[in-house]
């Protein structure tokens, strides 16, 4: 009797232990799995109603597709929202839009460290703590918008002629803005260098045509033979000396047939090419490993309890 009672008692205790471990182990396992899923969502930027593109878009093609067709929640206002901030499909798809980062301290960079703007703000759909209205969305600084464990977020950064214009975060599709570190230059890209060619000055030459004056012919007076009268000496009429006059000058003007015009040469200034290198980032995995460890311990406790019950 005592052995049977002892056997029944041990078996009853094992059964109670198994039930206890099962009731505690299974809920704990479910809880830790849920926490792991939540952690992974936060690590990837999360999927919340504040996202302009629900769950974000990690490629240019995905952003353009959301602008044309809406996001996974069926929201089709994304194109209008972007256009109100000057963000277009051509701008997204252009070579001026490159991968970069938006840091918690307000820096916006191309790649990992080339700062193109400061004092960043990100815009979302919902009014969140510390946000202010900015067009159709609500804006607030990254120090309030980012999860505490993250120092930066990945984004597509648009820069024209070295001047920052806007950015779109890949994790949520929210646009971002900031104060450019480089101001637009007013110096034109093309420099005009005039080339001067001397013009020809017309030369005026004067020519004269002489006019002849007719020469006077002298007339001889006949000699008479006087009677008893002394012979008179005839007088000669002096011969007039012909003179030559100068006529009125007739000008002749020589004008060149064509006048060369100045020509202008345009020298194009070379445009520098920027090569961007983007280094991949690795999300922290510390909390994830801890959650998986707790889940594994819960499963092990459940299995051990079952084995004890079977053995007893």
ABEGO torsion letter per residue (X at the ends): XAAAAAAAAAAAAAAAAAAAAAAAAAAAAAAAAAAAAAAAAAAAGEBBAABABBGEBABAAAAAAAAAAEBAAGBAAAAAAAAAAGBBAAAAABAABBBBBBBAAGBBBBEAABBABBGBBBBBABBBBGBBBBEABBBBBAAAABBAABABBBBBBBBBGGBBABBBBAAAGBBBBBBBABBBBABBABBBBBBBBBBBBBBBBBBBBBBBBBBBBBBBBBBBBBBGBBBBBBBBBBBBBBBBBBBBBBBBBBBBABBBBBBBBBBBBBBBBBBBBBBBBBBBAAAAAAAAAAAAAAAAAAAAAAAAAAAX
